[in-house]
Amino acid sequence: MTSGDEGVGGSPPAPPEATTEPLLHPADGVPPVLTTATEFAAAAEAIAGAGGPIAVDTERASGYRYSQRAYLIQIRRSGAGTFLLDPIEDPAALAPVIDALDGPEWVLHAADQDLPCLREVGFVCRELYDTELAGRLLGLSKVNLAAMVAEFLGLGLVKGHGAADWSRRPLPDDWLNYAALDVEVLIELREAMDAALVAAGKDQWAREEFQAVLERPPAPPRPDRWRKTSNIHTIKNVRTLAAIRELWTAREELAQRRDVAPGRILPDSAIVTAANANPTTHAELTRLPVFGGPRQRRQARIWLGALERARDLPDTELPPRRSPTTGLPPINRWDQRNPDAAARAARVRPVIREIAETHSLPAENLLAPEVVRQLCWEGVPLPADAESVAARLATEGARRWQVELTAPAIADALNIVDAEPPAADSNTDTPT
């Protein structure tokens, strides 16, 4: 944790150093996995009869399944204990648990990862406490759960199964132990972090951020996702690009139908190899690396069909060599496309970084990079004042605490007029 004076904007005092005690098993043992309506109803009754916030976590199978569904849901509430719920066998039977969790505060770590799959099965979060986001606002260098549990609670949290195939049944005992530990001390961590936020004068910031997470709409689908194929940048021929697109699309449809991660259907390297080789027969295809295995031989018709579609495309339907751009251009190209915007960015971005450093938090948590870019690209009428900047920031989705901290300084930066504007910051990796 970054050290600093107490008070608004400063970091809380670092907790006293303590020997980390290994947290190997839940205090009450690993609870059984609940699968039936009767078991869910009993769990709901216990949860509803207890008090305080509710720790929630999920386990998915992202590297194994196409879907992002939850394959295990962990819940803990003081006075009720920990519950491990299997949402796969009978998801409709979760209704009593969903009702019990509708209202109380949920404590999650990295809520953006868990909320979508919880919503998918009907859970509704009304009030959120995100311990990872709290750690970012406190300026912690490491915000993973194990590091924060060690720093704030002096406990060594055993990790190691987060990337496992949680669709597997039955789930191994050591995996269930890991899953139960993820919520074992989450409520205690929330209390410790909240005290640190209060000491730093950042507790209201956190409340606004947590609410923003709940209100954030789902991200729109990314266009031309096939262009994320590994090593596609080496392809110059647009007909070959079309082959990659057709192979990628065929793989995507097959992966979705089978609920298998696309890379387990066919690796990206095989797609690029086949597109370059452009085989026309079963024998030519199966001589290529990967395609000679039994599974790929059975699917050869799918891949040959995709390649044939690419060959048959008229030139007018071939993909452009580069993806059509949407939104603002990269900031390192602003000098040519919008010099005034480049000059504004060169003045505003260092101001944002300085304010973030003063308040010991990442610049991207002080103001989202897209908010800063949009403001700099469009500008505000000059002379700028804090009110006009605040209105623009609010329109772009900035929270009240962010606006109050940044609007006056941004207005001052926008009003600076030099005979020779400062060079635009061409580092596209800089958060703001």
Buried (B, 14 or more C-beta within 10 A) or exposed (E): BBEBEEEEBBBBBEBEEEEBEEBEEBEEEBBEBBBEBEBBBBBBBBBBEBEBBBBBBBBBBBEBBBBEBBBBBBBBBEEBBBBBBBBBEEBEBBBBBBBBBEEBBBBBBBBEBBBBBBEBBBBBBEBBBBBBBBBBBBBBEEBBBBBBBBBBBBBBBBEEBBEBBBBEEEBEEEBBBBBBBBBBBBBBBBBBBBBBBBBBBBBBBBBEBBEBBBEEEEEEEEEEEBBEBEEBEEBEEBBBBBBBBBBBBBBBBBBEEEEBBBBEBBBBBBBBBBBBBBBEEBEBBBEBEBBEEEEBEEBBEBBBEBBEBBEEBEEEEBBEEEEEEEEBBEBEBBBEEBEEBBBBBBBBBBBBBEBBBEBBBBBBBBBBBBBBBBBBBEBBEEEBBBEBBBBBBBEBBBBEBBBBBBBBBBBBBBEEEEEEBEEBBBEEEBBB
